[in-house]
Amino acid sequence: MISHSPEETRAFGERLALRLQAGDVLLLLGDLGAGKSELTRGLARGLGVTSTVTSPSFTILNVYDEGRLPLYHFDWYRLSGAGELYEMGMDEYLGGDGVAVVEWPDQCPEAIPEDALRVTLSPLGENEREITLTPCGRFRVMEEHQ
């Protein structure tokens, strides 16, 4: 899917959220400024989250539980290792009762669940992004992406 603006990226996230189920894990990959936070804002809106969604860069995890499913928004960029995640009870959130979105999952590869949806955001220009969905493990295939 090609997004031509942050608004289109959010709209795509909103549509994708309609297909998500409790226990789903999305791994967001892309450089700084690729649109990971914009996509997450769209996912949140699609799940019915009404509060402002911010990047959990310094807190590692933001929890939004007012939607049809809880949204667990992780940012692993500043992690010192998987131990930090397990100390905060990460296993309750990944594959739990809500949808977990992980930015920078490659920072802690040993904590990535086998069953997840990899969402890669690749800049094509100043505002254009290619968004690629890759199911991993037993994550069900999403038939429609638009």
Backbone hydrogen bonds in HBPLUS format (Angstrom, degrees):
<---DONOR---> <-ACCEPTOR-->    atom                        ^
c    i                          cat <-CA-CA->   ^        H-A-AA   ^      H-
h    n   atom  resd res      DA  || num        DHA   H-A  angle D-A-AA Bond
n    s   type  num  typ     dist DA aas  dist angle  dist       angle   num
A0131-ILE N   A0001-MET O   2.76 MM 130  5.21 169.3  1.77 160.9 164.6     1
A0003-SER N   A0129-ARG O   2.74 MM 126  5.05 168.1  1.75 157.0 161.0     2
A0129-ARG N   A0003-SER O   2.78 MM 126  5.05 152.3  1.86 142.2 149.8     3
A0009-THR N   A0005-SER O   3.05 MM   4  6.40 152.9  2.12 149.9 157.9     4
A0010-ARG N   A0006-PRO O   2.93 MM   4  6.21 158.3  1.98 149.6 154.9     5
A0011-ALA N   A0007-GLU O   2.90 MM   4  6.15 156.2  1.96 145.9 153.0     6
A0012-PHE N   A0008-GLU O   2.89 MM   4  6.09 152.7  1.96 145.5 152.4     7
A0013-GLY N   A0009-THR O   3.05 MM   4  6.32 159.9  2.09 146.7 152.0     8
A0014-GLU N   A0010-ARG O   2.89 MM   4  6.19 150.4  1.98 147.9 156.6     9
A0015-ARG N   A0011-ALA O   3.03 MM   4  6.33 157.3  2.09 148.3 153.1    10
A0016-LEU N   A0012-PHE O   2.89 MM   4  6.13 160.3  1.93 153.6 159.7    11
A0017-ALA N   A0013-GLY O   2.93 MM   4  6.08 152.0  2.01 146.4 153.4    12
A0018-LEU N   A0015-ARG O   3.22 MM   3  5.50 137.3  2.41 101.9 112.5    13
A0019-ARG N   A0016-LEU O   2.98 MM   3  5.61 156.3  2.04 118.3 125.2    14
A0020-LEU N   A0017-ALA O   3.10 MM   3  5.14 158.5  2.15 105.1 111.9    15
A0024-ASP N   A0021-GLN O   3.08 MM   3  5.75 159.9  2.12 143.2 143.6    16
A0023-GLY N   A0098-GLY O   2.77 MM  75  5.52 155.7  1.83 138.9 143.9    17
A0100-ALA N   A0024-ASP O   2.94 MM  76  6.35 166.0  1.96 161.1 162.6    18
A0117-LEU N   A0025-VAL O   2.88 MM  92  6.30 156.6  1.94 156.3 164.2    19
A0026-LEU N   A0100-ALA O   2.78 MM  74  6.19 164.1  1.81 163.4 168.6    20
A0102-VAL N   A0026-LEU O   2.82 MM  76  6.17 164.4  1.85 167.1 172.5    21
A0027-LEU N   A0117-LEU O   2.84 MM  90  6.04 162.6  1.87 145.6 151.0    22
A0119-VAL N   A0027-LEU O   2.78 MM  92  5.87 174.3  1.78 158.3 158.0    23
A0028-LEU N   A0102-VAL O   2.80 MM  74  5.86 162.5  1.83 149.2 155.1    24
A0029-LEU N   A0119-VAL O   2.83 MM  90  6.07 168.3  1.84 153.7 155.5    25
A0121-LEU N   A0029-LEU O   2.83 MM  92  6.17 166.9  1.84 166.5 168.4    26
A0034-ALA N   A0031-ASP O   3.03 MM   3  5.39 145.7  2.15 141.9 137.3    27
A0039-LEU N   A0035-GLY O   2.92 MM   4  6.13 161.8  1.95 154.8 159.3    28
A0040-THR N   A0036-LYS O   3.01 MM   4  6.24 155.2  2.08 142.8 149.9    29
A0041-ARG N   A0037-SER O   2.91 MM   4  6.18 149.2  2.01 145.4 153.4    30
A0042-GLY N   A0038-GLU O   3.10 MM   4  6.44 151.8  2.18 146.5 153.6    31
A0043-LEU N   A0039-LEU O   2.88 MM   4  6.24 155.3  1.94 150.5 158.0    32
A0044-ALA N   A0040-THR O   2.88 MM   4  6.08 161.8  1.91 151.0 155.5    33
A0045-ARG N   A0041-ARG O   3.00 MM   4  6.24 161.0  2.04 144.5 149.5    34
A0046-GLY N   A0042-GLY O   2.91 MM   4  6.13 158.8  1.95 149.9 155.9    35
A0047-LEU N   A0043-LEU O   2.94 MM   4  6.21 131.9  2.17 142.6 155.9    36
A0047-LEU N   A0044-ALA O   3.06 MM   3  5.07 131.6  2.31  96.0 109.5    37
A0049-VAL N   A0044-ALA O   2.87 MM   5  5.09 163.0  1.90 149.8 144.3    38
A0048-GLY N   A0045-ARG O   3.04 MM   3  5.05 151.8  2.12 100.3 109.1    39
A0068-ARG N   A0047-LEU O   2.69 MM  21  5.64 151.9  1.77 167.2 174.9    40
A0059-THR N   A0056-PRO O   3.20 MM   3  5.14 129.6  2.47  97.6 111.3    41
A0060-ILE N   A0056-PRO O   2.80 MM   4  5.14 142.0  1.94 156.1 153.6    42
A0075-ASP N   A0060-ILE O   2.90 MM  15  4.95 147.3  2.00 134.1 138.5    43
A0062-ASN N   A0073-HIS O   2.92 MM  11  5.16 154.1  1.99 139.2 147.5    44
A0073-HIS N   A0062-ASN O   2.89 MM  11  5.16 168.0  1.91 166.3 164.0    45
A0064-TYR N   A0071-LEU O   2.91 MM   7  5.08 162.2  1.94 153.0 157.8    46
A0071-LEU N   A0064-TYR O   2.74 MM   7  5.08 166.2  1.76 153.3 158.2    47
A0099-VAL N   A0070-PRO O   2.83 MM  29  6.24 160.3  1.87 165.2 164.8    48
A0072-TYR N   A0099-VAL O   2.82 MM  27  6.09 168.6  1.83 157.8 160.1    49
A0101-VAL N   A0072-TYR O   2.77 MM  29  6.09 164.7  1.79 160.1 163.0    50
A0074-PHE N   A0101-VAL O   2.71 MM  27  5.96 167.6  1.73 172.2 175.0    51
A0103-GLU N   A0074-PHE O   2.94 MM  29  6.01 169.4  1.96 135.1 138.5    52
A0076-TRP N   A0103-GLU O   3.02 MM  27  6.18 174.7  2.02 156.8 155.1    53
A0079-LEU N   A0076-TRP O   3.23 MM   3  5.31 169.3  2.24 113.2 114.8    54
A0084-GLU N   A0081-GLY O   3.20 MM   3  5.85 140.1  2.37 114.7 122.4    55
A0085-LEU N   A0082-ALA O   2.93 MM   3  5.20 123.1  2.27 104.2 118.7    56
A0086-TYR N   A0082-ALA O   3.04 MM   4  6.43 159.7  2.08 157.0 162.8    57
A0087-GLU N   A0083-GLY O   2.93 MM   4  6.09 151.7  2.01 149.2 156.7    58
A0088-MET N   A0085-LEU O   3.16 MM   3  5.33 129.9  2.43  98.0 110.6    59
A0090-MET N   A0085-LEU O   3.06 MM   5  5.33 158.8  2.11 144.5 145.8    60
A0089-GLY N   A0086-TYR O   3.10 MM   3  5.04 161.0  2.14 103.1 107.9    61
A0092-GLU N   A0089-GLY O   2.92 MM   3  5.71 159.5  1.96 125.4 131.5    62
A0093-TYR N   A0090-MET O   2.81 MM   3  5.31 143.7  1.94 114.4 125.2    63
A0094-LEU N   A0090-MET O   3.01 MM   4  6.27 163.3  2.03 163.6 168.9    64
A0096-GLY N   A0093-TYR O   3.39 MM   3  4.96 166.3  2.41 109.1 106.0    65
A0107-GLN N   A0104-TRP O   3.20 MM   3  5.85 167.7  2.21 119.1 122.9    66
A0108-CYS N   A0105-PRO O   3.14 MM   3  5.91 166.9  2.16 121.3 125.1    67
A0111-ALA N   A0108-CYS O   2.97 MM   3  5.76 164.4  2.00 126.7 131.8    68
A0112-ILE N   A0109-PRO O   3.22 MM   3  5.37 161.7  2.26 106.8 112.3    69
A0116-ALA N   A0136-CYS O   3.32 MM  20  5.24 147.6  2.43 116.6 124.9    70
A0136-CYS N   A0116-ALA O   2.78 MM  20  5.24 155.6  1.84 177.0 171.2    71
A0118-ARG N   A0134-THR O   2.89 MM  16  4.97 166.6  1.91 145.1 140.9    72
A0134-THR N   A0118-ARG O   2.82 MM  16  4.97 155.8  1.88 148.7 154.9    73
A0120-THR N   A0132-THR O   2.90 MM  12  5.13 162.7  1.93 152.0 154.5    74
A0132-THR N   A0120-THR O   2.94 MM  12  5.13 160.7  1.98 145.5 151.8    75
A0122-SER N   A0130-GLU O   2.89 MM   8  5.09 165.6  1.91 149.5 154.4    76
A0130-GLU N   A0122-SER O   2.82 MM   8  5.09 166.1  1.83 145.5 148.6    77
A0124-LEU N   A0128-GLU O   2.86 MM   4  5.19 172.7  1.87 133.5 134.2    78
A0139-PHE N   A0136-CYS O   3.12 MM   3  5.70 164.1  2.15 132.8 136.8    79
